[in-house]
Amino acid sequence: MINKYKSIIEQKYNEYDEDARFDRMSQRFEYLTTMKYIQSYAKKGCKILEIGAATGRYSIALAKMGYNVTAVELVDKNLQILKEKSKGIENLISMQGDALDLSLLKDNQFDIVLNLGPMYHLFNQKDKDRAIAESVRVCKPNGVLMFAYLTHASIIWAYGVRKGNLSDMEYCLKKDGRIKDVPEEIFCSFYIEDFAKQFEKTDTTFLKNIATDGIAPMMRDYIDDKMSEEDYNMLLKWHFATCERIDQQGLSSHLLYICKKNG
Ligand SMILES: C[S@@+](CC[C@H](N)C(=O)[O-])C[C@H]1O[C@@H](n2cnc3c(N)ncnc32)[C@H](O)[C@@H]1O
């Protein structure tokens, strides 16, 4: 393992119930949207790699749909839950591993590579570049890669405003609104153009950028406690219709960068 921040990441996930992250109706926007786009690219029986698979919500669901899934996870606690939940699912292989060093996997193997989480916890550009390069390496030519990332707005909202930490965050705010990467603060965030720029050095072609949760996190108390099922379905429908729009991307907490490895 070469991830020098492993203990910080481990501590965060040892204290957090990752398996319950999509229990709230507002949080399910991210899951449902990501799943919709994965399914739009996944061909029958294709090989999917999930890096940072946590407790296996995507990996297990995708394996149950018939795809051949490999799940890689850094934190032992999450991996053990994944292994327990996926017992008996033969088309799912899981292993401990690091997005920075996927040397346990061969080049050009997977039709779809999902990197849904590791980019939140890479604290310098060298590591971010390395994680992207490793994801691209194991993807087949013409295969599709999806990277989840956090916007600066999501940190301001979730950790600053909602948890009442805004004034304590001043030391990591830059004048231009960017938030510095501080390992002790656990989460790294991006402007849309900064995330895209990282791919200029790779042999990939940009396909789409998706606002996976849009305005749902900011409306979470209303969505979770007050919204009728009918209104929820209507809002989700509107979200699906608008999640590729640039105006929604700026407001979203989570974004999904989708690209293709050149053939
Ligand atoms: C926010 S969770 C997301 C899990 C899942 N992919 C999802 O979207 O629901 C991030 C996961 O990535 C794992 N992770 C973080 N850094 C990693 C790395 N360098 N390599 C592999 N997994 C990593 C964490 O341990 C955690 O389980």
Ligand as a Chemical Component Dictionary entry (heavy atoms), coordinates in Angstrom:
data_LIG
# 
_chem_comp.id                   LIG 
_chem_comp.type                 NON-POLYMER 
_chem_comp.pdbx_formal_charge   0 
_chem_comp.three_letter_code    LIG 
# 
loop_
_chem_comp_atom.comp_id 
_chem_comp_atom.atom_id 
_chem_comp_atom.alt_atom_id 
_chem_comp_atom.type_symbol 
_chem_comp_atom.charge 
_chem_comp_atom.model_Cartn_x 
_chem_comp_atom.model_Cartn_y 
_chem_comp_atom.model_Cartn_z 
_chem_comp_atom.pdbx_ordinal 
LIG C1  C1  C 0  -17.899 7.968 0.155  1  
LIG S1  S1  S 1  -17.495 6.267 0.043  2  
LIG C2  C2  C 0  -18.311 5.849 -1.445 3  
LIG C3  C3  C 0  -18.584 4.400 -1.581 4  
LIG C4  C4  C 0  -19.324 3.931 -2.833 5  
LIG N1  N1  N 0  -18.440 3.889 -3.990 6  
LIG C5  C5  C 0  -20.490 4.808 -3.086 7  
LIG O1  O1  O 0  -20.425 5.673 -3.964 8  
LIG O2  O2  O -1 -21.461 4.690 -2.381 9  
LIG C6  C6  C 0  -15.802 6.240 -0.421 10 
LIG C7  C7  C 0  -15.170 4.874 -0.287 11 
LIG O3  O3  O 0  -13.911 4.906 -0.952 12 
LIG C8  C8  C 0  -12.938 4.282 -0.119 13 
LIG N2  N2  N 0  -11.641 4.854 -0.459 14 
LIG C9  C9  C 0  -11.150 6.062 -0.131 15 
LIG N3  N3  N 0  -9.929  6.224 -0.648 16 
LIG C10 C10 C 0  -9.630  5.087 -1.320 17 
LIG C11 C11 C 0  -8.518  4.640 -2.063 18 
LIG N4  N4  N 0  -7.428  5.395 -2.191 19 
LIG N5  N5  N 0  -8.570  3.427 -2.628 20 
LIG C12 C12 C 0  -9.657  2.622 -2.495 21 
LIG N6  N6  N 0  -10.741 2.983 -1.781 22 
LIG C13 C13 C 0  -10.734 4.206 -1.204 23 
LIG C14 C14 C 0  -13.391 4.610 1.293  24 
LIG O4  O4  O 0  -12.824 3.726 2.228  25 
LIG C15 C15 C 0  -14.899 4.487 1.171  26 
LIG O5  O5  O 0  -15.329 3.198 1.420  27 
# 
loop_
_chem_comp_bond.comp_id 
_chem_comp_bond.atom_id_1 
_chem_comp_bond.atom_id_2 
_chem_comp_bond.value_order 
_chem_comp_bond.pdbx_ordinal 
LIG C1  S1  SING 1  
LIG S1  C2  SING 2  
LIG S1  C6  SING 3  
LIG C2  C3  SING 4  
LIG C3  C4  SING 5  
LIG C4  N1  SING 6  
LIG C4  C5  SING 7  
LIG C5  O1  DOUB 8  
LIG C5  O2  SING 9  
LIG C6  C7  SING 10 
LIG C7  O3  SING 11 
LIG C7  C15 SING 12 
LIG O3  C8  SING 13 
LIG C8  N2  SING 14 
LIG C8  C14 SING 15 
LIG N2  C9  SING 16 
LIG N2  C13 SING 17 
LIG C9  N3  DOUB 18 
LIG N3  C10 SING 19 
LIG C10 C11 SING 20 
LIG C10 C13 DOUB 21 
LIG C11 N4  SING 22 
LIG C11 N5  DOUB 23 
LIG N5  C12 SING 24 
LIG C12 N6  DOUB 25 
LIG N6  C13 SING 26 
LIG C14 O4  SING 27 
LIG C14 C15 SING 28 
LIG C15 O5  SING 29 
# 
